[in-house]
């Protein structure tokens, strides 16, 4: 699944266009490599998203296309540094 689509489906970023712009601006990385909007994400990947001064680091646990709100939280596991 594309990273911009994953971020939207998992409800980490509200809109896909905003997720795309975050990738284009270098604020998203997959396994410590900068991600483009079309970069593929797989189960087990480590993703980091920078929101201003804060960071969200998480591991992808499942890929659900068109996830409902109740299922979205199960798509990733937050990792504390």
Buried (B, 14 or more C-beta within 10 A) or exposed (E): BBBBBBBBBBBBBEEBEEBBBBBEEEBBBBEEEEBBBEBEBEEEBBBBBBEEEEEBBBEBBEBBEEBEEEBBEEBBEEEEE
